[in-house]
Amino acid sequence: MKKIDLFIIGAPKSGTTWLESYFSKLDNVYTLPTENHFLSSHARAMENKVIADEFLSGVPYGSFVISKAVWYLYDQVAIKKIKIHNPRAKIIIIGREPYSLVHSKFLQFKFSKFDASCSFEEAWNNSETISNIKNIKKCLDPSLLNYKRTGKIGKFSKKWKASYNENVLILHLDDIKKSPKKVIQKVSDFVEIRADIDKIPGVINPQKKGKIPIISYLIYSNNNIIFKIRQSKISRLLFPNILRKKLQFWNTKQTNIQYDSLIKDDIKNYFSEDYKLFLSLKDEL
């Protein structure tokens, strides 16, 4: 069975979808269904593995396979399992300024009905408490709601760098925005695939709002029952991934959201030292 050659492991809301969409346009490059964390400590890792094995069994040898799964960044188990899966696998981490990262992630969770908090301030202040609750209605994995952990990109990038050394490339979202061609060239050299500048994507995963909220809920919700229905064989047969993507594209209204908050400065100070660590680990273009 073909192994995954490149893992784009995070951070969330930092340009990983943009990079994945570039690779998806290249010839002889295959991308595993997004956010399949089959090599993690996630509760549904085994269910995800069935889907991953089915996909990988159909990939021809000699091709290049990519998996984008942003929560691998924070998972100690994934560090070990990926190395077992493919000792020569390469890792890409993309980060951004932590305040905008956690604020953007909160907005995405609100869009997908994953976070029940009324405001960003409430979500932040309750971050560590709510993430330790084992059973939250409509919430599959409460640990994802720990925004104080999600923003520690320096701490977790350092762990991956220590384990994979030269097989880790660390980038910054600002570099993607300022010099997308240089980023693609850097990535192409790293994975040893010829760069195709003409296929560089445009917009970087804009903020979203559902035109019809119930459709957003059915597509994105991590409610246990909804999730199982989406992953069932019948559902995947009648409602394939390409149809799901078209529906969510139709239902998505892009929005211009301000990242200002009453506690913006406090959050920036909270992540200050960790962000300095991330910048020290970042590769130069």
C-alpha positions in Angstrom: 0.0 0.0 0.0 1.3 3.5 -0.9 2.5 5.6 2.1 1.9 9.3 2.6 4.9 11.4 1.5 4.0 14.8 3.0 2.0 15.8 6.0 0.7 19.3 6.3 0.1 19.3 10.1 -0.9 22.8 11.0 -1.4 25.2 12.5 -5.2 25.7 11.9 -6.3 28.9 10.0 -2.7 29.5 8.8 -2.8 28.7 5.1 -2.7 24.9 5.2 -5.8 24.7 3.0 -4.2 27.1 0.5 -1.1 24.9 0.3 -3.2 21.7 -0.1 -5.2 23.3 -2.9 -2.0 24.0 -4.8 -0.9 20.4 -4.5 -4.3 19.1 -5.6 -3.8 20.8 -9.0 -0.5 19.0 -9.8 -0.2 15.9 -11.9 0.5 12.6 -10.2 -0.2 14.1 -6.8 -2.9 12.6 -4.6 -4.4 14.3 -1.5 -5.9 12.2 1.3 -9.5 13.4 2.2 -8.9 16.5 4.4 -8.6 16.3 8.1 -8.2 12.5 8.3 -6.3 12.1 11.6 -5.9 8.3 11.3 -2.4 8.5 12.8 -3.4 10.3 16.0 -4.8 9.8 19.5 -8.2 11.0 18.2 -11.2 8.9 19.4 -12.1 8.2 15.7 -8.6 7.3 14.5 -9.6 3.8 13.7 -12.6 4.9 11.7 -10.4 7.4 9.9 -7.9 4.6 9.2 -10.5 2.6 7.3 -11.1 5.6 5.0 -7.4 6.3 4.7 -6.5 2.6 3.8 -9.2 2.5 1.2 -7.9 5.7 -0.4 -4.2 4.7 -0.3 -4.9 1.2 -1.7 -6.1 2.9 -4.9 -3.1 5.2 -5.3 -0.5 4.0 -7.8 3.1 3.6 -6.8 5.4 6.3 -8.1 2.9 9.0 -7.2 3.2 11.6 -4.4 0.7 11.5 -1.6 -0.2 14.4 0.8 -2.3 14.5 4.0 -3.5 17.8 5.5 -4.6 17.3 9.1 -3.9 20.4 11.2 -4.5 18.8 14.7 -1.5 16.5 14.2 0.6 19.5 15.3 -0.6 19.2 18.9 -0.6 15.4 19.1 2.4 13.6 20.7 1.0 10.2 19.4 1.1 11.5 15.8 4.8 12.3 16.1 5.5 8.6 16.7 2.9 7.1 14.4 3.8 9.1 11.3 7.4 8.0 11.7 6.2 4.4 11.8 3.9 4.9 8.8 6.7 6.4 6.7 10.1 7.1 8.3 11.0 9.3 5.3 7.8 11.4 5.4 8.2 15.2 5.3 6.4 17.6 7.5 5.2 21.2 6.8 4.0 23.5 9.6 2.5 26.9 8.9 1.9 29.3 11.6 0.7 32.9 12.1 0.4 35.5 14.8 -1.3 33.6 17.7 -4.0 36.1 18.5 -5.4 36.1 15.0 -5.0 32.3 14.8 -7.2 31.6 17.9 -9.7 34.3 17.0 -10.0 32.9 13.4 -10.4 29.4 14.8 -13.1 30.5 17.1 -15.0 32.1 14.2 -14.7 28.8 12.2 -16.0 26.8 15.2 -19.0 29.2 15.4 -19.7 28.8 11.7 -19.6 25.0 12.1 -21.7 25.0 15.3 -18.8 23.4 17.2 -18.4 26.1 19.9 -21.4 27.1 21.9 -19.8 30.2 23.4 -21.6 33.5 22.9 -18.5 35.6 22.4 -14.7 35.2 21.8 -14.0 36.6 25.2 -16.2 33.9 26.8 -14.6 31.2 24.7 -11.1 32.4 25.7 -11.9 32.7 29.4 -13.5 29.3 29.6 -10.9 27.7 27.3 -9.1 25.4 29.7 -12.2 24.6 31.7 -14.5 23.6 28.9 -11.8 21.6 27.1 -11.6 19.2 30.1 -15.3 18.4 30.0 -15.8 14.9 28.6 -19.3 15.1 27.3 -20.5 18.3 25.7 -23.6 18.3 23.5 -22.7 18.6 19.8 -19.0 18.7 20.6 -17.0 15.7 19.5 -13.6 16.6 21.0 -13.7 19.2 23.7 -9.8 19.5 23.7 -10.1 21.4 20.4 -11.8 24.2 22.3 -8.6 24.9 24.3 -7.6 28.0 22.5 -4.8 28.7 24.9 -3.2 25.4 23.8 -4.0 26.0 20.1 -2.0 29.2 20.0 1.2 27.6 21.4 2.6 27.0 17.9 6.2 27.5 19.1 6.0 24.8 21.7 4.6 22.2 19.4 6.7 23.1 16.4 9.8 22.6 18.5 8.7 19.1 19.3 8.2 18.2 15.7 11.5 19.8 14.7 13.3 17.8 17.4 11.8 14.5 16.1 12.1 15.1 12.3 15.0 17.6 12.0 15.7 18.5 8.4 12.4 16.8 7.3 10.4 19.6 8.8 9.7 22.9 7.0 8.2 25.7 9.1 6.5 28.6 7.3 4.5 31.8 8.2 1.2 32.9 6.8 2.6 36.4 6.3 5.1 35.0 3.9 2.3 33.3 1.9 0.4 36.6 1.7 3.5 38.7 0.7 5.4 36.2 -1.5 3.3 33.2 -2.6 5.7 32.4 -5.4 8.7 32.2 -3.1 6.7 30.0 -0.7 5.8 27.6 -3.5 9.3 27.5 -4.7 10.6 26.8 -1.1 8.0 24.0 -0.7 8.8 22.5 -4.1 12.5 22.4 -3.3 11.7 20.8 0.1 9.5 18.0 -1.3 11.5 17.7 -4.6 8.6 18.4 -6.9 8.9 20.9 -9.8 7.1 24.2 -8.9 4.2 25.2 -11.1 3.7 28.9 -10.5 0.7 29.0 -12.8 -1.3 26.8 -10.4 -0.8 29.0 -7.3 -4.2 29.5 -5.6 -5.6 33.0 -4.9 -7.7 33.6 -1.8 -6.5 32.1 1.4 -9.4 30.3 3.1 -11.6 33.4 3.9 -13.9 33.7 6.8 -17.3 32.2 6.1 -21.0 32.5 7.0 -23.7 30.0 6.0 -26.5 31.3 3.8 -28.7 28.5 5.2 -27.4 27.6 8.7 -28.9 24.1 8.8 -26.9 23.1 5.7 -23.7 24.3 7.4 -24.6 22.3 10.4 -25.2 19.1 8.4 -21.9 19.5 6.5 -19.6 20.6 9.3 -21.2 19.6 12.6 -19.3 17.1 14.9 -22.5 16.0 16.5 -21.9 12.2 17.0 -25.0 11.1 15.1 -24.5 13.6 12.2 -20.8 12.6 11.9 -21.7 8.8 11.7 -24.3 9.5 9.0 -21.8 11.5 7.0 -19.1 8.7 7.3 -21.5 5.8 6.4 -20.9 4.0 3.2 -24.4 4.8 1.9 -24.0 8.5 2.6 -20.6 8.6 0.9 -22.1 6.8 -2.1 -25.2 9.0 -2.4 -23.4 12.2 -1.3 -19.8 11.9 -2.5 -17.1 14.4 -1.5 -17.2 16.4 -4.7 -21.0 17.0 -4.3 -20.5 17.9 -0.7 -17.8 20.5 -1.7 -20.1 22.0 -4.3 -22.9 22.3 -1.8 -20.8 23.9 0.9 -19.3 26.3 -1.8 -22.9 27.3 -2.8 -23.9 27.7 0.9 -20.9 29.8 1.9 -21.0 33.5 2.1 -17.6 35.1 2.6 -17.3 37.8 5.2 -14.9 40.5 6.2 -14.4 40.0 9.9 -12.5 42.3 12.2 -10.2 40.6 14.7 -10.5 43.3 17.4 -11.4 42.2 20.9 -11.6 43.7 24.3 -8.9 41.3 25.5 -6.7 41.4 22.4 -3.6 42.8 24.2 -3.9 40.3 27.1 -4.0 37.4 24.6 -1.0 38.7 22.6 0.9 39.0 25.9 -0.1 35.4 26.8 1.5 34.0 23.6 4.4 36.5 23.4 7.3 34.2 24.4 5.9 31.2 22.5 5.5 33.3 19.4 9.1 34.4 19.6 10.1 30.7 19.8 8.1 30.0 16.7 9.7 32.8 14.8 13.1 31.5 15.8 12.2 28.1 14.3 10.7 29.4 11.1 12.6 28.8 7.8 13.6 31.7 5.7 12.5 32.0 2.1 
